[in-house]
Amino acid sequence: IVLLIKFRFRIFLLFFVALGQALELEAKRPNILLIVSEDNGPELGCYGDPYVQTPALDLLSAQGVRFNRAYVPQAGCSQSRAALLTGLYPHQNGQIGLATWKFRLYDEKTPNLVRSLKEGGYRTGIIGKLHINPASAFPFDFKKIPSGNFSRSKLGDYAKAANEFITESNAPFFLSVNYPDAHRPFINKISGIPKQTLKGKDVKPLSYFGIDTLELREQTASYYNCMSRLDSLIDDLLDVLKKSGKWDETLIIYLGDHGGDMLRGKRTSYEGGVRIPLIMYWKGKVGFSEGKGQGVRDELVSTLDLMPTILNVAGVAQPDGLSGKSLLPLLQGRAKSWREYLFTEYHTHSAHNFFPQRTVRNGRFKLIHNLQPNQINPGYDFTMNRFFPGLQKVIDQAEEPVRSAYALTKQPPEFELYDLKSDPFEFRNLANDETYASHLNLLKQNLEKWRKQTNDPFLYPKNLERLKSEINECFNDIQPSKKDLKMNYWNYFFE
């Protein structure tokens, strides 16, 4: 009897200890504020850009952690956002092109961040566009401003909607705020924001262009003005969070969805397309340098790491098979090792620019595998036509190696190899240089291994050719038609 009483007492004691730990965890669970901007790389003051004015994000970086080598899995809006919210590469989740062009997740029931947090007891909200098919896969409790809003209408509504959501309950929340800047069209000033605008004479073109004209300076200045407006709006959002009294208990994450809509940027596998800004802040937590100078990490990280990071912080179970890993060990300074190789990819954006690529990089070298080698990349003219007449003539008159780099972009060979230490803007393809043969082969091996591990459907050429054929059939008098685009890849990719 005595033994039975002791056993029962021990069981009750363990129960109350577990209950206390659960209540403590619940009390400590942070809110998560995810801020996503459109079409911009790390062109921020805190990343060393000499022209742009971004004081709010610079301060957030100074108080938190800035990731110098952060990447998206694909340089496209829908593709990047779907990867972030599912923790899977586009070829794994199915969102390989724009949602507005009928591309979609393979399966609506694919585990995602929103559903996991909601099931874990979080309130979930989104302000701004989702841009993933089907939207029903993401059961947000709160939704406002669902359009892309590229006209920048009623920009003050983003902070107002955030205030409404943040203050309506004391339960832990996840809020994704998605701003329209710096998407095209570049608009210099909206409702007096930014207060001071830059002009072409004030700046130089982005370095990865490799060319310099007055027109490119004007477009770069307009892009910077969009970034300054974005910073001002984020400042308003952060002010809402501070006034709510929830600043101290909120993990703030800021990132761009991919690089700028510029030459050799968006819709490419170059650094200008896939490298993004990523800043994280959580007051007073280990690894976040509140008031103690800037925290900077140089490891190779991906937005695929954000879903496991957020679930880790929130104390919510992580679905099996995610492609990233939690950043907490980096943030807490206890990571003994990190990834050696980082992978990105490209499929298409709209139907205009189908040109699949697979990419791997390590600390220094980067390999791009073009799956349609020696063919004209339709994305080249698509991008050139977004600028000004005569741009190609400027390129043709550029000095080497810039001129050849653009020619290679238009009609690339099977492999492109770049030394990002000596050639950070990827102007010199080293794939045929025997001096770098060992680096080429090592990256090839790791890329092939990754493609097999992640079940890349384009390992089978018939899948690539079938999808290409379906996309080509929607072209009418040179231009593609959305209504004539009939795809079925989600049913046959994995037959």
N, C-alpha and C positions, 0 to 999 in steps of 0.2 A: 504493500500500500504506500509506504514511504517513497519507494522508487517510482511508483506511478505518479505520485504527487509531484516529485521532483521533475519527472519527464514533462508533465503537463505545464508546470511552471516555466520550464525551459522553452517549450513551444510558444507559450504566451509571450515570454520575454523576446524571443526572436521575432514574433509577429509585430510587437510594438516597436522594436528597433527598426525593422523593415519599413513600417508605416512612417516612423519619424524620418527615415532617410528619404522616403518618397515625397513626404511633405516638404522637406528641405530642398529636394531637387526641384519640386514644383515652384517653390518660392524663388529659386535662383534662376529659373529658366528665363533667358533673355528674350526680349522682342528682337525681331530681325527686320531691318529696313534695307531693302535692296534697291539701289538707284541705278538705272540703266540709261545711258545716252545713246544717240543714234549716230552711226557713221563717223566715228572719230577714233584715231589712234591716240598715243600718249602725248598729244600736243597740249601740254599743260605746263604752267610755270614750275611745278614741283618736279617735273621730269626734265627740266632744263631748257624748255622752249624759250627763246629770248624775246619773243614778241607778244605772245598771248597774255591776257590779264585774267587770272583765275584765282583770286585770293581765297575764296571759300574752300575750294578743293586743296589749295596749297596748305591751308591751315589744318584741314582734316588729315592730310598726309603728315604734316609735322607732328601732330598729336598721336598718330596711329602708325600703320605699317603700309609702306608702298612696295609693291612687287614690280621690279624692273623688267622681268622677263615673263610677262603674263600673255597668254594666247587664247584665242577662241578656236574651236575645232574646224569651223568653216566660216569664211568671210562673207556671210549673207545674213540678213535680218532674221528670217524665220528659222534658218538652219542653226544659227548661233543661239537663239532664245530657246529653241526646243532642246538643244544639247544641254544648256544650262539647267533646264527644269526637269529633264529626265536623267541626267548624269550619263548619257550615252552619246557616242558619235552619231552624226547624221545617218551614216550607212547602217547603224544599229537600230535607230528609232524610226527611220523612214522619212523624216522631214529633210529631204535632200535638195529642195528648191523652195521657192516662195509659196506661202499659203495662198496668196492671191492668184497663183497660177496652178491651183489644184493639187500641189504636192502636199503630202500628209503623213502623219504617223502610220506605221503599219497597223498598229492595234491601239484602239482607244483605251484599253485597259493597261497599257504600259505603265508601270509604277512611275510616279513623278513627285516632285518636291511638294507641290501644293496639296495633293491628296495625302501624302505621308504626314505632313504637319497638321492638317485638318484632323486626321484620325488620331494624332497625338495630342489633341486638345488645343491647338492654336486657332485663333481667328485668322482668316486669310483674306487679303485684299489686293486688288490691282488697280492702278491708275495709269491710263495710257494703254497702248496697244499690247495685245498678246501675240497675234500674228502667227498662230500655230493651228493646224487642222488635226482633229476637230477640237474646237474650243471647249466642248463639253467634257473633254478629258481632264480639264483643270477646274475643279469645283470651288472657285473662289466664293467667299461669303459676300464680298463687297466689290463692285465694279463701277468705275467711273471713267469717262473720256475714252471710249474704246477705239477711236480712230487713230490713225497715225498723226493727224493734226499738223500736216506739213505747211499749212497756211499760218501756223502759230496763232491760232485763235484763242482768246481768253486764257492766256498763259497763267494768270493768277489763280485759275480754278484748280491747278494741280495742288498747290499748298492748301487751298480751302478744303478740297476733298480729303487730303491727307489728315487735316485737323479733325474733320468729321469722323474718320475711321479711328484714328489714334485715341481720341477722347471718349468714344462711345462705350468703352468697357475697360476693366482692369485685367482681363484675361490676357495672357501673352499673345502677341500678334506677329504675323508675317505680312509685310506690306511691300509690294513691288511697284515702284514709281518709274514710269518709262517716258522720258522726255523726247520731243521731236528734233531738237538740235543735236548734231549739226547735219541733219539730212538735207539733201538738195530739195528745193531751191535754196541756195544760200541767201538769207535775208539779213541785211546789215543792221537794221534797227526795227524793233516792234515795240510800240507803246513806250518809247524812250529808253529801251533796253537794247544794248548796253548804253550807258551814258556817254562814253567816249568811243568812237568807232575808228578803226584803222583803215588806211587807204593803201593802195598798191605801193606808193612811194615809201611807206613806213616799214615794209617787210621784204623778205626774200622768199621765193617758192620753197616748199618743203624739200628737204635734201634728197629724198629718194626719187624726185623727178629727174634730177640730173641735168635739167635744162632751165633756162631763165628767160622769160619775156615779160613785158609789161602786163599782158593779159593774164599770165599765170600768177603774177604778183597780185593783181586785183582779185582773182579768185581766192588766192591764199588769204588775203586780208579779210575777205567776206567770210571765209571759213573760220578765221580767228574771231570775228565778231559774233558768229554763232556760238562759239565756245565760251566767249565772255558772257553772253546772255544765258547760256546753260548754267554757268557758274552762279550767276545772280539768282536764278530760279532755285538752284540747289541750296543756296544760302537761305532763301525764304522757307524752304522745306525743313532745313535743320533748325531754323528758328521756331517753327511750329513744334518740333519734337522737344526742344528745350523748354518752351512755355508749357508743354503738357506735363512736365515733371517726370518724364520717362527717359530722359537723355542718359542717365547713369546706368540704366538697365537695358540698353538697346545696342545690339551689334549692328553697326552701319557698314554696308558694303557698297562701294561705287565702282562701276566698270563701264566701258564702252562695248557696244555689241559687236563691233569689228572696226577696221580702219576706215579712213575717210574715202568718200566717193571721188577719188583723185586718180591721177596716172599711176599705175602699178600699185593701187591700193585695193579698195573694195572689189570683190569678185575675182581676186587673185589669191595665189598661195604665197606671195611675197610678204616680207615683213610688214610692208605698208598696209597689207590687208588683214593679216591674222594677229599682229601684235597689238595689244590694247593696254589702256591704263587700268590698274586694279589697286584700290585703296581700301583698307579695312580699319575700323576704329571701334573699340569697346572700352569705355572708361575704366581705368584702374585694374584691368585684368592683366595677368602675366603675359609678357610679350608685346603688349601695346604700350608704347612709351609716352604715357600721359605726362605732358609737361617736362619731359626729360630728353628732348631731342628726337630727331627723326629716326624711325625704325625702317630699315631698308632690307629687302630680301632679293637676292640675285638668282635664286633657284628657278628652274624651269617649271612654271605652274600653268594650269589650264582652268578655264571656267568649268570644266568637268569636275574639278575638285570642290566646287562650291556646294553642290548638293550634299556630299558626304560631310563637308565641314559644318553646314547649317544643321543637319540632322544630329551630328555629334554634339554641337553646342546646345541644341534643343532637347537632348536626351530622348530622341525618337529613333526607333529601330531603323536601320538602313536596309533597303532592299538588296537582294543578292544581285551580283553581276554588274555593279556600277563600274564605269571605266576610270573614274578619278579616285582620289583618296583625300582624306581630311587634311586640311592645312594647319590644324591645331598644333601638331608637333613643331612646325616651323614658327608659328606665332609664339609658342611658349619656350622656344629655344632648346628643345629636347630632341630634335630630329638628328639622329646619328648619321643618316644617309638620306638621299632623296633620289628622284628619278634621274637617270642618265640620258634618256631619250624622250623627246616629246613629239607627238604626231598631230598632223592636221590633214585636211582633205578638201577637195572641191568636186562638185558635180555640175550644178547649173544654178542660175539665179532665176530668171524667167526663162521662157523658151528660146530667147535670143542667143544664149551664150553657154550651151552645153559643151563642156570640155573637161572631162574628169581628170583629176590629179590626186596623187597621194604623196605626202611629205613627211620627212623625219628630220629632226635636228638634234644635235647634242650640244655640249657647251660651246663649241666653236664652228662646226661644219653643218651644212644643211643640204639635203637632197630632195629634189622635186622629181617625181616620176610622172611623166605625162603619158596617160593611157591611150592617147590618140596621137602618137608621135608623128612629126613632120607634116601634120595637117594644119590648115589655117585655123587659128583660135578665133571663133566669132566674137569673143569678148573683147578683142582688141579694138575693132572698129566701133563696137557698141560704146566703149569708153571714150574713144577719140571724138565721137560725135557729140559728146556731152560738153565739149570745150568750145573751140572756136575754129573757123575756117583758117587753113594755113598752118595748123599745128603740126601736121605730118611733115611739111616742108622744113619747119624748125628742127624737127627730130632728124631729118635727113642731113641737115647741115651741122648737127652736133658733133663734137669731138668723140673719139674712141676713149673708153669702151662703151660710152653711153649709146651711141648710134647702133652698135651691134646688139646691145642689150634689148633695145626696143624691137629690132628685127627678130630677135630670138623669142620675145614675148608674143609676137604675131604668129610665128611658125616655129614652135619649139621642138627640139629633139626629144628623144625618149627620156634622157636624164639631164638634169641641171644640178651642178654641185657648186656651192658657194662657201667661201671662207668668211664667216661673219665677223671675224676679228679684224682682218685687213680690208674687207669689202662689205661693210655693214648694209649697204644699199643694193647689193646683189647685181652688180654690173658685169662681173667677170665669171663666166661659166667655166669651171675647172674639170668638168666631167671627162674631157679627152686629154687631160694633162697627166702623163704617167707619174709625175711627182706625187700626185694625190690619189693614185690608184688604190692604195690600202684604205684610205678614208672612204672612198667611193664604195668599195666592196663591203666594208663594215656596215655602212649605212644601208646599203641594199639588203644585206642579210637581216638587219633589224627591222626594216620596213616590211619585208616579206613575212617575217615571223609575226609581226603585229597584225598584218592583214589576215593571216590564218587564224590567229587567236581571237580576233574580233569578227570572224565570219564575214569578211568583205564580199558582197555579192558580185563585185566586179573582178574577182579572181577568175570568174567564168565569163569569157568574152561575149558569150551569147546574150548574157543579161545586159551588158553595155550596148550591144548592137540593137537589141530589141527596144530598149528604152529610147535610144537615139532615133530609131525609126518612128516610134510613136510621137516623139516631139517634132520630127521633121514633117509629119503628116499634117500638122496644124498650121504650116506656113501657107499663106495665100498672097501671091504677088509680092514675094520677098519677106513681107512682115508676118509674124505669127499671130494667130487668133486664139484668145482664151477659150472661146466657145467651141472651137474646133479641136481643142487639146483633149485627147482621150487616152488616158494612161491606166495601166493596171499593174504596175511594178510591185505593189504591195502583195499581190497574189502569186507572182512567179519568181521573185528574186531568190527565194529559198526553197524552191521545189527540189 
